Amino acid sequence: MPDPVKKIAVPIDMLGQAIRHLANPVNGDDAANRDYADGQAAQARADAVADIIAQRGVPGGFASLSIDGTLDPSQLPALAITDTFVVASQAAMLALIAERGDVAIRSDLGKSFILATDDPSQVGNWVELVASGYVLSVDGLTGVVRLSHQATIGDGVATLFNIAHGLGTRDVQVAVLDTADAYADVDCRVTRPDGNTVVVEVGGAPPVAGAYRVVVGR
């Protein structure tokens, strides 16, 4: 058998001439004309744009911008909105239809609580809100705290006066002051029969109306 024809690739110098009238390529190593190449590039760009449009604003795709350059609210997740409730008792707080992050203002305690979980019916799920730098208690007392009580005594007849101060303790200091003498101290006998009352007994003549000022303080 004769030897098969050997094909040898030899560079061809076209001397600056273009190859014209090429058919559209079929095989991977076929030459292509410019119109075909430009058409393929244009189709690739069109396919890429169509793919981007298909993925815009759909699950698994990406968010789209409105004409003013902002996100469409319909493509945003649901935002948590904190509601605030004013209640007068623990029972009322636990009965709230509340969600995590909601706040209950307890008018009976003068405190606020935030719901830390999704179950408002358990008192342990409500966490007290404490602002840094605020006074939490006064002398161990919380809520509305009264530290003193004042009263003016004297009627020209009595020498014994019951002062209802309502401070809830016998551990109070009592000062009797002379309103006509630059509020100088007046020597009186003071007793504390209970946590809300002091008795002031004036020695000597009964004080005239408005003569003495009694100051009761914790």
C-alpha positions as CSV (number, residue, x, y, z in Angstrom):
1,M,0.0,0.0,0.0
2,P,1.2,3.4,-0.7
3,D,2.2,5.6,2.2
4,P,-0.7,7.9,3.4
5,V,-0.5,11.5,2.4
6,K,1.2,13.4,5.2
7,K,-0.3,16.8,6.0
8,I,2.1,19.5,7.0
9,A,1.0,22.8,8.4
10,V,2.8,25.5,6.6
11,P,2.4,29.2,7.5
12,I,0.7,31.1,4.6
13,D,1.5,34.7,4.0
14,M,-1.7,36.3,2.7
15,L,0.3,39.5,1.8
16,G,-2.3,41.7,3.5
17,Q,-5.3,40.1,1.8
18,A,-8.5,39.2,3.6
19,I,-10.2,35.8,3.3
20,R,-13.8,36.4,2.1
21,H,-17.0,34.4,1.6
22,L,-16.3,32.0,4.5
23,A,-19.3,29.8,5.4
24,N,-20.6,29.9,9.0
25,P,-18.5,27.5,11.0
26,V,-19.8,24.0,11.9
27,N,-16.9,22.4,13.7
28,G,-14.9,23.7,16.6
29,D,-11.8,24.4,14.5
30,D,-13.6,26.0,11.6
31,A,-12.7,29.6,10.7
32,A,-15.4,32.2,11.2
33,N,-16.2,35.4,9.4
34,R,-16.6,38.7,11.3
35,D,-20.4,38.9,10.9
36,Y,-20.7,35.5,12.5
37,A,-18.4,36.4,15.4
38,D,-20.2,39.8,16.0
39,G,-23.5,38.0,15.9
40,Q,-22.4,35.5,18.5
41,A,-21.0,38.2,20.8
42,A,-24.3,40.2,20.5
43,Q,-26.3,37.1,21.3
44,A,-24.1,36.4,24.4
45,R,-24.7,39.9,25.6
46,A,-28.4,39.6,25.1
47,D,-28.5,36.3,26.9
48,A,-26.6,37.8,29.9
49,V,-29.0,40.7,30.1
50,A,-32.0,38.4,29.9
51,D,-30.5,36.3,32.7
52,I,-30.0,39.3,34.9
53,I,-33.5,40.5,34.3
54,A,-34.9,37.1,35.1
55,Q,-33.2,37.1,38.5
56,R,-34.2,40.6,39.5
57,G,-36.6,40.8,42.4
58,V,-37.3,37.1,42.7
59,P,-36.4,34.6,45.5
60,G,-32.8,33.4,45.1
61,G,-32.0,36.3,42.8
62,F,-31.2,39.9,43.8
63,A,-33.1,43.0,44.8
64,S,-34.0,45.6,42.2
65,L,-33.9,49.4,42.6
66,S,-36.7,51.7,41.8
67,I,-36.3,54.7,39.5
68,D,-35.1,56.9,42.4
69,G,-32.4,54.4,43.3
70,T,-34.0,52.9,46.4
71,L,-35.1,49.4,47.3
72,D,-38.7,48.4,46.6
73,P,-40.4,48.0,50.1
74,S,-42.1,44.8,48.8
75,Q,-38.6,43.1,48.6
76,L,-37.7,44.0,52.2
77,P,-38.3,41.5,55.0
78,A,-40.9,42.2,57.6
79,L,-39.7,44.8,60.0
80,A,-40.2,44.3,63.8
81,I,-42.3,47.1,65.3
82,T,-42.2,47.5,69.1
83,D,-45.6,48.2,70.7
84,T,-45.8,49.9,74.1
85,F,-48.5,48.9,76.6
86,V,-49.5,50.7,79.9
87,V,-50.7,48.2,82.5
88,A,-51.6,48.5,86.2
89,S,-50.6,45.1,87.4
90,Q,-48.5,42.0,86.8
91,A,-51.6,40.0,85.8
92,A,-52.5,42.6,83.1
93,M,-48.9,42.5,81.8
94,L,-49.0,38.7,81.5
95,A,-52.3,38.8,79.7
96,L,-51.0,41.1,77.0
97,I,-51.1,39.9,73.4
98,A,-47.5,40.9,72.9
99,E,-44.5,40.0,70.8
100,R,-40.8,39.8,71.4
101,G,-39.5,43.4,71.8
102,D,-42.7,44.9,73.0
103,V,-42.6,47.1,76.2
104,A,-45.0,47.1,79.2
105,I,-45.1,50.1,81.4
106,R,-46.2,49.1,84.9
107,S,-48.1,52.1,86.4
108,D,-48.3,50.2,89.7
109,L,-44.5,50.0,90.0
110,G,-43.3,52.9,88.0
111,K,-41.1,50.5,86.0
112,S,-40.9,49.3,82.4
113,F,-40.3,45.8,81.1
114,I,-39.4,44.4,77.7
115,L,-40.5,41.0,76.4
116,A,-37.4,38.9,75.8
117,T,-39.1,35.9,74.2
118,D,-42.3,35.1,72.3
119,D,-44.4,34.1,75.4
120,P,-45.8,37.1,77.3
121,S,-47.7,34.9,79.8
122,Q,-44.5,34.1,81.9
123,V,-43.2,36.8,84.2
124,G,-39.7,35.6,83.8
125,N,-39.8,36.5,80.1
126,W,-40.3,40.2,80.9
127,V,-37.0,41.9,81.6
128,E,-36.9,45.2,83.5
129,L,-35.5,48.2,81.5
130,V,-33.0,50.0,83.7
131,A,-31.4,53.2,82.3
132,S,-27.8,53.8,83.3
133,G,-27.3,56.7,85.7
134,Y,-30.9,56.8,86.9
135,V,-31.8,56.5,90.6
136,L,-33.2,53.0,91.3
137,S,-34.2,53.4,94.9
138,V,-34.0,55.9,97.7
139,D,-33.1,54.6,101.1
140,G,-34.2,51.2,100.0
141,L,-37.6,52.5,98.7
142,T,-38.8,52.3,95.1
143,G,-41.7,53.8,93.2
144,V,-43.1,57.1,94.5
145,V,-40.9,58.0,97.5
146,R,-41.7,60.6,100.1
147,L,-38.9,61.6,102.4
148,S,-40.4,64.4,104.5
149,H,-43.6,65.9,105.8
150,Q,-44.2,69.5,107.1
151,A,-47.0,70.9,109.2
152,T,-47.7,74.2,110.9
153,I,-49.1,74.0,114.5
154,G,-50.5,76.4,117.1
155,D,-53.9,77.6,117.9
156,G,-53.5,79.4,121.3
157,V,-55.2,76.5,123.1
158,A,-53.5,73.1,122.6
159,T,-50.0,72.0,123.7
160,L,-50.2,68.5,122.3
161,F,-50.3,67.9,118.5
162,N,-50.6,64.7,116.5
163,I,-48.8,65.0,113.2
164,A,-49.7,62.4,110.6
165,H,-46.7,62.2,108.3
166,G,-47.4,58.9,106.4
167,L,-43.7,58.0,105.9
168,G,-44.3,54.4,107.1
169,T,-41.6,54.2,109.7
170,R,-40.8,55.4,113.2
171,D,-37.2,56.0,112.1
172,V,-37.8,59.7,111.5
173,Q,-36.2,62.9,112.6
174,V,-38.5,65.7,113.9
175,A,-37.6,69.4,114.1
176,V,-39.9,72.0,115.7
177,L,-39.1,75.5,114.4
178,D,-40.2,78.9,115.6
179,T,-41.7,80.8,112.7
180,A,-41.3,84.2,114.4
181,D,-37.7,83.7,115.4
182,A,-35.8,82.9,112.2
183,Y,-37.0,79.3,112.4
184,A,-35.0,78.7,115.6
185,D,-35.2,75.2,117.2
186,V,-38.0,74.8,119.8
187,D,-37.4,72.4,122.6
188,C,-40.4,70.0,122.6
189,R,-41.1,66.4,123.6
190,V,-41.6,64.2,120.6
191,T,-42.9,60.6,120.6
192,R,-43.6,58.2,117.7
193,P,-46.6,56.0,118.5
194,D,-46.6,54.3,115.1
195,G,-44.9,54.5,111.7
196,N,-47.1,57.2,110.3
197,T,-47.6,59.6,113.3
198,V,-45.5,61.7,115.6
199,V,-46.8,63.5,118.7
200,V,-45.3,66.9,119.6
201,E,-45.8,68.2,123.1
202,V,-45.0,71.8,123.7
203,G,-43.9,72.9,127.2
204,G,-45.2,76.2,128.6
205,A,-47.9,78.4,127.2
206,P,-49.9,77.1,124.2
207,P,-48.4,78.4,120.9
208,V,-50.4,80.9,119.0
209,A,-51.8,80.1,115.5
210,G,-48.9,79.3,113.1
211,A,-46.3,79.8,115.7
212,Y,-44.3,76.6,115.0
213,R,-43.3,74.6,112.0
214,V,-42.9,70.8,112.4
215,V,-40.6,69.0,109.9
216,V,-40.6,65.2,109.9
217,G,-38.0,63.5,107.7
218,R,-36.5,60.0,107.1
